[in-house]
Amino acid sequence: MMQYPRTIRNFGAFIDGRSYCGRVTEGKLAELKMQTASHRGAGMDAPVAVDMGMEAMRTELTLAEWPPELIKMFGTRQRLTLRPGAMGEEDFTADTFVATVGGRFSVTNFADLKPGSDAPLKLTVETDYFRMLHNGEELFEIDVKAGKRIIGGVDQLEALRASMGL
């Protein structure tokens, strides 16, 4: 029997604890990407990628308006939460995702002004904290400043921190 996917249908957006539902039109969560180094030792037929940490993370939001309180957050460190919801076609249950992001608002991009056109505001957050829950279960928590990378309940950097005396 064919099974339909449980697709993201909509999302809620909260910045500094305040709801921006209906005003945020697009959210782009940070990409999780490893920084790797290529290693090919004697006897190896091909190089392998060696974990050298993560690449910088960036989260982006697009708003349908220019809220003054968000424009004033430029350069400040803030927390935001995006809550995408997923549904399938077989029933009316929904999966809850909760993405908590922390970082510095580094870009405030005002759209081109044209009569009769939308002029969205785009915000960029240089992300140093990113946690994702699915139906209450933690999928991952990455805290760059604390040196934590917990994926599926395993802190991949715990032994490294301990070896450094942290």
Biotite code that builds the C-alpha atoms (Angstrom):
import biotite.structure as struc

atoms = struc.array([
    struc.Atom([0.000, 0.000, 0.000], chain_id="A", res_id=1, res_name="MET", atom_name="CA", element="C"),
    struc.Atom([1.258, 3.460, -0.881], chain_id="A", res_id=2, res_name="MET", atom_name="CA", element="C"),
    struc.Atom([1.904, 5.819, 2.007], chain_id="A", res_id=3, res_name="GLN", atom_name="CA", element="C"),
    struc.Atom([1.762, 9.603, 1.752], chain_id="A", res_id=4, res_name="TYR", atom_name="CA", element="C"),
    struc.Atom([4.527, 11.738, 3.255], chain_id="A", res_id=5, res_name="PRO", atom_name="CA", element="C"),
    struc.Atom([3.948, 13.867, 6.325], chain_id="A", res_id=6, res_name="ARG", atom_name="CA", element="C"),
    struc.Atom([4.763, 17.242, 4.826], chain_id="A", res_id=7, res_name="THR", atom_name="CA", element="C"),
    struc.Atom([5.391, 20.582, 6.490], chain_id="A", res_id=8, res_name="ILE", atom_name="CA", element="C"),
    struc.Atom([2.149, 22.477, 5.989], chain_id="A", res_id=9, res_name="ARG", atom_name="CA", element="C"),
    struc.Atom([2.707, 25.698, 7.903], chain_id="A", res_id=10, res_name="ASN", atom_name="CA", element="C"),
    struc.Atom([4.781, 27.263, 10.656], chain_id="A", res_id=11, res_name="PHE", atom_name="CA", element="C"),
    struc.Atom([4.657, 29.682, 13.538], chain_id="A", res_id=12, res_name="GLY", atom_name="CA", element="C"),
    struc.Atom([7.372, 32.248, 14.228], chain_id="A", res_id=13, res_name="ALA", atom_name="CA", element="C"),
    struc.Atom([8.348, 33.810, 17.547], chain_id="A", res_id=14, res_name="PHE", atom_name="CA", element="C"),
    struc.Atom([11.144, 36.330, 18.125], chain_id="A", res_id=15, res_name="ILE", atom_name="CA", element="C"),
    struc.Atom([12.243, 37.339, 21.608], chain_id="A", res_id=16, res_name="ASP", atom_name="CA", element="C"),
    struc.Atom([9.139, 35.573, 22.945], chain_id="A", res_id=17, res_name="GLY", atom_name="CA", element="C"),
    struc.Atom([6.724, 37.554, 20.752], chain_id="A", res_id=18, res_name="ARG", atom_name="CA", element="C"),
    struc.Atom([4.548, 35.990, 18.055], chain_id="A", res_id=19, res_name="SER", atom_name="CA", element="C"),
    struc.Atom([5.088, 37.059, 14.472], chain_id="A", res_id=20, res_name="TYR", atom_name="CA", element="C"),
    struc.Atom([2.668, 34.487, 13.060], chain_id="A", res_id=21, res_name="CYS", atom_name="CA", element="C"),
    struc.Atom([1.042, 35.870, 9.935], chain_id="A", res_id=22, res_name="GLY", atom_name="CA", element="C"),
    struc.Atom([3.794, 38.447, 9.487], chain_id="A", res_id=23, res_name="ARG", atom_name="CA", element="C"),
    struc.Atom([6.742, 36.125, 8.836], chain_id="A", res_id=24, res_name="VAL", atom_name="CA", element="C"),
    struc.Atom([6.226, 34.830, 5.304], chain_id="A", res_id=25, res_name="THR", atom_name="CA", element="C"),
    struc.Atom([9.327, 32.672, 5.004], chain_id="A", res_id=26, res_name="GLU", atom_name="CA", element="C"),
    struc.Atom([11.827, 31.069, 7.328], chain_id="A", res_id=27, res_name="GLY", atom_name="CA", element="C"),
    struc.Atom([15.075, 29.371, 6.401], chain_id="A", res_id=28, res_name="LYS", atom_name="CA", element="C"),
    struc.Atom([16.587, 27.321, 9.200], chain_id="A", res_id=29, res_name="LEU", atom_name="CA", element="C"),
    struc.Atom([20.343, 26.976, 9.469], chain_id="A", res_id=30, res_name="ALA", atom_name="CA", element="C"),
    struc.Atom([21.961, 24.267, 7.399], chain_id="A", res_id=31, res_name="GLU", atom_name="CA", element="C"),
    struc.Atom([23.882, 21.680, 9.420], chain_id="A", res_id=32, res_name="LEU", atom_name="CA", element="C"),
    struc.Atom([27.113, 21.178, 7.536], chain_id="A", res_id=33, res_name="LYS", atom_name="CA", element="C"),
    struc.Atom([30.347, 19.542, 8.591], chain_id="A", res_id=34, res_name="MET", atom_name="CA", element="C"),
    struc.Atom([33.687, 21.110, 7.848], chain_id="A", res_id=35, res_name="GLN", atom_name="CA", element="C"),
    struc.Atom([35.893, 18.266, 6.688], chain_id="A", res_id=36, res_name="THR", atom_name="CA", element="C"),
    struc.Atom([39.494, 17.701, 5.721], chain_id="A", res_id=37, res_name="ALA", atom_name="CA", element="C"),
    struc.Atom([40.497, 15.152, 3.152], chain_id="A", res_id=38, res_name="SER", atom_name="CA", element="C"),
    struc.Atom([42.797, 12.398, 4.451], chain_id="A", res_id=39, res_name="HIS", atom_name="CA", element="C"),
    struc.Atom([44.433, 9.672, 2.418], chain_id="A", res_id=40, res_name="ARG", atom_name="CA", element="C"),
    struc.Atom([46.957, 7.631, 4.319], chain_id="A", res_id=41, res_name="GLY", atom_name="CA", element="C"),
    struc.Atom([49.300, 4.923, 3.137], chain_id="A", res_id=42, res_name="ALA", atom_name="CA", element="C"),
    struc.Atom([47.422, 1.901, 1.882], chain_id="A", res_id=43, res_name="GLY", atom_name="CA", element="C"),
    struc.Atom([44.151, 3.806, 1.361], chain_id="A", res_id=44, res_name="MET", atom_name="CA", element="C"),
    struc.Atom([42.710, 3.648, -2.150], chain_id="A", res_id=45, res_name="ASP", atom_name="CA", element="C"),
    struc.Atom([40.815, 6.930, -1.802], chain_id="A", res_id=46, res_name="ALA", atom_name="CA", element="C"),
    struc.Atom([40.631, 9.887, 0.563], chain_id="A", res_id=47, res_name="PRO", atom_name="CA", element="C"),
    struc.Atom([38.104, 10.001, 3.400], chain_id="A", res_id=48, res_name="VAL", atom_name="CA", element="C"),
    struc.Atom([36.467, 13.054, 4.943], chain_id="A", res_id=49, res_name="ALA", atom_name="CA", element="C"),
    struc.Atom([37.679, 13.757, 8.481], chain_id="A", res_id=50, res_name="VAL", atom_name="CA", element="C"),
    struc.Atom([35.447, 15.717, 10.880], chain_id="A", res_id=51, res_name="ASP", atom_name="CA", element="C"),
    struc.Atom([37.004, 19.124, 11.570], chain_id="A", res_id=52, res_name="MET", atom_name="CA", element="C"),
    struc.Atom([33.947, 20.679, 13.219], chain_id="A", res_id=53, res_name="GLY", atom_name="CA", element="C"),
    struc.Atom([30.955, 22.412, 11.747], chain_id="A", res_id=54, res_name="MET", atom_name="CA", element="C"),
    struc.Atom([30.674, 25.239, 9.274], chain_id="A", res_id=55, res_name="GLU", atom_name="CA", element="C"),
    struc.Atom([29.053, 28.499, 10.367], chain_id="A", res_id=56, res_name="ALA", atom_name="CA", element="C"),
    struc.Atom([25.266, 28.413, 10.616], chain_id="A", res_id=57, res_name="MET", atom_name="CA", element="C"),
    struc.Atom([22.886, 31.094, 9.375], chain_id="A", res_id=58, res_name="ARG", atom_name="CA", element="C"),
    struc.Atom([19.107, 31.465, 9.823], chain_id="A", res_id=59, res_name="THR", atom_name="CA", element="C"),
    struc.Atom([16.977, 33.782, 7.693], chain_id="A", res_id=60, res_name="GLU", atom_name="CA", element="C"),
    struc.Atom([13.491, 35.247, 8.072], chain_id="A", res_id=61, res_name="LEU", atom_name="CA", element="C"),
    struc.Atom([11.352, 37.192, 5.639], chain_id="A", res_id=62, res_name="THR", atom_name="CA", element="C"),
    struc.Atom([8.601, 39.446, 6.959], chain_id="A", res_id=63, res_name="LEU", atom_name="CA", element="C"),
    struc.Atom([5.713, 41.056, 5.102], chain_id="A", res_id=64, res_name="ALA", atom_name="CA", element="C"),
    struc.Atom([6.190, 44.276, 7.069], chain_id="A", res_id=65, res_name="GLU", atom_name="CA", element="C"),
    struc.Atom([8.951, 46.317, 8.688], chain_id="A", res_id=66, res_name="TRP", atom_name="CA", element="C"),
    struc.Atom([8.402, 45.990, 12.465], chain_id="A", res_id=67, res_name="PRO", atom_name="CA", element="C"),
    struc.Atom([10.402, 48.770, 14.170], chain_id="A", res_id=68, res_name="PRO", atom_name="CA", element="C"),
    struc.Atom([11.167, 46.552, 17.177], chain_id="A", res_id=69, res_name="GLU", atom_name="CA", element="C"),
    struc.Atom([12.906, 44.023, 14.902], chain_id="A", res_id=70, res_name="LEU", atom_name="CA", element="C"),
    struc.Atom([14.808, 46.670, 12.977], chain_id="A", res_id=71, res_name="ILE", atom_name="CA", element="C"),
    struc.Atom([16.127, 47.909, 16.343], chain_id="A", res_id=72, res_name="LYS", atom_name="CA", element="C"),
    struc.Atom([17.460, 44.403, 17.068], chain_id="A", res_id=73, res_name="MET", atom_name="CA", element="C"),
    struc.Atom([20.161, 44.755, 14.413], chain_id="A", res_id=74, res_name="PHE", atom_name="CA", element="C"),
    struc.Atom([23.512, 43.816, 15.937], chain_id="A", res_id=75, res_name="GLY", atom_name="CA", element="C"),
    struc.Atom([21.965, 42.273, 19.052], chain_id="A", res_id=76, res_name="THR", atom_name="CA", element="C"),
    struc.Atom([21.873, 38.665, 20.196], chain_id="A", res_id=77, res_name="ARG", atom_name="CA", element="C"),
    struc.Atom([18.379, 37.177, 20.262], chain_id="A", res_id=78, res_name="GLN", atom_name="CA", element="C"),
    struc.Atom([16.507, 33.891, 20.471], chain_id="A", res_id=79, res_name="ARG", atom_name="CA", element="C"),
    struc.Atom([13.848, 32.927, 17.987], chain_id="A", res_id=80, res_name="LEU", atom_name="CA", element="C"),
    struc.Atom([11.612, 29.916, 17.607], chain_id="A", res_id=81, res_name="THR", atom_name="CA", element="C"),
    struc.Atom([10.134, 28.489, 14.447], chain_id="A", res_id=82, res_name="LEU", atom_name="CA", element="C"),
    struc.Atom([7.429, 25.848, 14.848], chain_id="A", res_id=83, res_name="ARG", atom_name="CA", element="C"),
    struc.Atom([6.709, 23.961, 11.625], chain_id="A", res_id=84, res_name="PRO", atom_name="CA", element="C"),
    struc.Atom([3.823, 21.510, 11.666], chain_id="A", res_id=85, res_name="GLY", atom_name="CA", element="C"),
    struc.Atom([3.606, 18.422, 9.448], chain_id="A", res_id=86, res_name="ALA", atom_name="CA", element="C"),
    struc.Atom([0.560, 16.419, 8.386], chain_id="A", res_id=87, res_name="MET", atom_name="CA", element="C"),
    struc.Atom([-0.086, 13.419, 6.209], chain_id="A", res_id=88, res_name="GLY", atom_name="CA", element="C"),
    struc.Atom([-3.102, 12.523, 4.114], chain_id="A", res_id=89, res_name="GLU", atom_name="CA", element="C"),
    struc.Atom([-4.396, 9.577, 6.160], chain_id="A", res_id=90, res_name="GLU", atom_name="CA", element="C"),
    struc.Atom([-5.632, 11.411, 9.277], chain_id="A", res_id=91, res_name="ASP", atom_name="CA", element="C"),
    struc.Atom([-5.759, 14.806, 10.905], chain_id="A", res_id=92, res_name="PHE", atom_name="CA", element="C"),
    struc.Atom([-2.903, 14.367, 13.375], chain_id="A", res_id=93, res_name="THR", atom_name="CA", element="C"),
    struc.Atom([0.033, 16.749, 13.218], chain_id="A", res_id=94, res_name="ALA", atom_name="CA", element="C"),
    struc.Atom([3.720, 16.346, 14.000], chain_id="A", res_id=95, res_name="ASP", atom_name="CA", element="C"),
    struc.Atom([5.234, 19.176, 15.984], chain_id="A", res_id=96, res_name="THR", atom_name="CA", element="C"),
    struc.Atom([8.714, 20.462, 15.255], chain_id="A", res_id=97, res_name="PHE", atom_name="CA", element="C"),
    struc.Atom([10.226, 23.158, 17.477], chain_id="A", res_id=98, res_name="VAL", atom_name="CA", element="C"),
    struc.Atom([13.381, 24.867, 16.222], chain_id="A", res_id=99, res_name="ALA", atom_name="CA", element="C"),
    struc.Atom([15.042, 27.164, 18.760], chain_id="A", res_id=100, res_name="THR", atom_name="CA", element="C"),
    struc.Atom([17.737, 29.411, 17.308], chain_id="A", res_id=101, res_name="VAL", atom_name="CA", element="C"),
    struc.Atom([20.079, 31.825, 19.033], chain_id="A", res_id=102, res_name="GLY", atom_name="CA", element="C"),
    struc.Atom([22.538, 34.245, 17.542], chain_id="A", res_id=103, res_name="GLY", atom_name="CA", element="C"),
    struc.Atom([23.280, 37.745, 16.378], chain_id="A", res_id=104, res_name="ARG", atom_name="CA", element="C"),
    struc.Atom([21.053, 39.679, 13.973], chain_id="A", res_id=105, res_name="PHE", atom_name="CA", element="C"),
    struc.Atom([23.684, 40.482, 11.366], chain_id="A", res_id=106, res_name="SER", atom_name="CA", element="C"),
    struc.Atom([21.740, 41.585, 8.284], chain_id="A", res_id=107, res_name="VAL", atom_name="CA", element="C"),
    struc.Atom([18.631, 43.722, 7.976], chain_id="A", res_id=108, res_name="THR", atom_name="CA", element="C"),
    struc.Atom([17.761, 43.835, 4.295], chain_id="A", res_id=109, res_name="ASN", atom_name="CA", element="C"),
    struc.Atom([15.070, 46.255, 3.164], chain_id="A", res_id=110, res_name="PHE", atom_name="CA", element="C"),
    struc.Atom([13.494, 45.256, -0.134], chain_id="A", res_id=111, res_name="ALA", atom_name="CA", element="C"),
    struc.Atom([13.440, 47.466, -3.200], chain_id="A", res_id=112, res_name="ASP", atom_name="CA", element="C"),
    struc.Atom([10.627, 49.974, -3.052], chain_id="A", res_id=113, res_name="LEU", atom_name="CA", element="C"),
    struc.Atom([8.266, 49.755, -6.038], chain_id="A", res_id=114, res_name="LYS", atom_name="CA", element="C"),
    struc.Atom([4.714, 51.085, -6.257], chain_id="A", res_id=115, res_name="PRO", atom_name="CA", element="C"),
    struc.Atom([2.149, 48.301, -6.168], chain_id="A", res_id=116, res_name="GLY", atom_name="CA", element="C"),
    struc.Atom([4.652, 45.712, -4.922], chain_id="A", res_id=117, res_name="SER", atom_name="CA", element="C"),
    struc.Atom([5.440, 44.063, -1.638], chain_id="A", res_id=118, res_name="ASP", atom_name="CA", element="C"),
    struc.Atom([8.531, 45.329, 0.161], chain_id="A", res_id=119, res_name="ALA", atom_name="CA", element="C"),
    struc.Atom([9.520, 42.515, 2.529], chain_id="A", res_id=120, res_name="PRO", atom_name="CA", element="C"),
    struc.Atom([12.088, 42.807, 5.296], chain_id="A", res_id=121, res_name="LEU", atom_name="CA", element="C"),
    struc.Atom([14.738, 40.088, 5.379], chain_id="A", res_id=122, res_name="LYS", atom_name="CA", element="C"),
    struc.Atom([16.605, 39.350, 8.600], chain_id="A", res_id=123, res_name="LEU", atom_name="CA", element="C"),
    struc.Atom([19.688, 37.165, 8.988], chain_id="A", res_id=124, res_name="THR", atom_name="CA", element="C"),
    struc.Atom([20.831, 35.590, 12.240], chain_id="A", res_id=125, res_name="VAL", atom_name="CA", element="C"),
    struc.Atom([24.418, 34.348, 12.571], chain_id="A", res_id=126, res_name="GLU", atom_name="CA", element="C"),
    struc.Atom([23.426, 31.210, 14.437], chain_id="A", res_id=127, res_name="THR", atom_name="CA", element="C"),
    struc.Atom([25.488, 29.841, 17.320], chain_id="A", res_id=128, res_name="ASP", atom_name="CA", element="C"),
    struc.Atom([22.711, 27.880, 19.048], chain_id="A", res_id=129, res_name="TYR", atom_name="CA", element="C"),
    struc.Atom([20.299, 25.526, 17.287], chain_id="A", res_id=130, res_name="PHE", atom_name="CA", element="C"),
    struc.Atom([18.014, 22.945, 18.847], chain_id="A", res_id=131, res_name="ARG", atom_name="CA", element="C"),
    struc.Atom([15.360, 20.865, 17.112], chain_id="A", res_id=132, res_name="MET", atom_name="CA", element="C"),
    struc.Atom([12.585, 18.877, 18.794], chain_id="A", res_id=133, res_name="LEU", atom_name="CA", element="C"),
    struc.Atom([10.146, 16.516, 17.088], chain_id="A", res_id=134, res_name="HIS", atom_name="CA", element="C"),
    struc.Atom([7.004, 15.699, 19.084], chain_id="A", res_id=135, res_name="ASN", atom_name="CA", element="C"),
    struc.Atom([8.921, 16.525, 22.272], chain_id="A", res_id=136, res_name="GLY", atom_name="CA", element="C"),
    struc.Atom([11.974, 14.371, 21.448], chain_id="A", res_id=137, res_name="GLU", atom_name="CA", element="C"),
    struc.Atom([15.265, 16.186, 20.959], chain_id="A", res_id=138, res_name="GLU", atom_name="CA", element="C"),
    struc.Atom([16.752, 15.507, 17.534], chain_id="A", res_id=139, res_name="LEU", atom_name="CA", element="C"),
    struc.Atom([19.810, 17.684, 18.092], chain_id="A", res_id=140, res_name="PHE", atom_name="CA", element="C"),
    struc.Atom([21.232, 20.544, 20.106], chain_id="A", res_id=141, res_name="GLU", atom_name="CA", element="C"),
    struc.Atom([24.214, 22.487, 18.858], chain_id="A", res_id=142, res_name="ILE", atom_name="CA", element="C"),
    struc.Atom([25.686, 25.086, 21.191], chain_id="A", res_id=143, res_name="ASP", atom_name="CA", element="C"),
    struc.Atom([28.796, 26.505, 19.517], chain_id="A", res_id=144, res_name="VAL", atom_name="CA", element="C"),
    struc.Atom([29.936, 28.629, 22.470], chain_id="A", res_id=145, res_name="LYS", atom_name="CA", element="C"),
    struc.Atom([29.584, 25.726, 24.921], chain_id="A", res_id=146, res_name="ALA", atom_name="CA", element="C"),
    struc.Atom([31.316, 23.318, 22.527], chain_id="A", res_id=147, res_name="GLY", atom_name="CA", element="C"),
    struc.Atom([28.319, 20.955, 22.407], chain_id="A", res_id=148, res_name="LYS", atom_name="CA", element="C"),
    struc.Atom([27.070, 18.975, 19.437], chain_id="A", res_id=149, res_name="ARG", atom_name="CA", element="C"),
    struc.Atom([24.384, 16.595, 20.668], chain_id="A", res_id=150, res_name="ILE", atom_name="CA", element="C"),
    struc.Atom([22.893, 14.529, 17.842], chain_id="A", res_id=151, res_name="ILE", atom_name="CA", element="C"),
    struc.Atom([20.311, 11.878, 18.657], chain_id="A", res_id=152, res_name="GLY", atom_name="CA", element="C"),
    struc.Atom([21.186, 12.080, 22.356], chain_id="A", res_id=153, res_name="GLY", atom_name="CA", element="C"),
    struc.Atom([24.943, 11.622, 21.815], chain_id="A", res_id=154, res_name="VAL", atom_name="CA", element="C"),
    struc.Atom([27.238, 14.552, 22.651], chain_id="A", res_id=155, res_name="ASP", atom_name="CA", element="C"),
    struc.Atom([29.804, 14.117, 19.888], chain_id="A", res_id=156, res_name="GLN", atom_name="CA", element="C"),
    struc.Atom([32.183, 16.609, 21.512], chain_id="A", res_id=157, res_name="LEU", atom_name="CA", element="C"),
    struc.Atom([31.955, 15.505, 25.153], chain_id="A", res_id=158, res_name="GLU", atom_name="CA", element="C"),
    struc.Atom([35.240, 13.540, 25.171], chain_id="A", res_id=159, res_name="ALA", atom_name="CA", element="C"),
    struc.Atom([37.036, 16.341, 23.311], chain_id="A", res_id=160, res_name="LEU", atom_name="CA", element="C"),
    struc.Atom([35.890, 18.929, 25.895], chain_id="A", res_id=161, res_name="ARG", atom_name="CA", element="C"),
    struc.Atom([37.018, 16.636, 28.708], chain_id="A", res_id=162, res_name="ALA", atom_name="CA", element="C"),
    struc.Atom([40.434, 16.128, 27.110], chain_id="A", res_id=163, res_name="SER", atom_name="CA", element="C"),
    struc.Atom([40.871, 19.912, 26.983], chain_id="A", res_id=164, res_name="MET", atom_name="CA", element="C"),
    struc.Atom([39.917, 20.262, 30.647], chain_id="A", res_id=165, res_name="GLY", atom_name="CA", element="C"),
    struc.Atom([36.599, 21.971, 29.935], chain_id="A", res_id=166, res_name="LEU", atom_name="CA", element="C"),
])
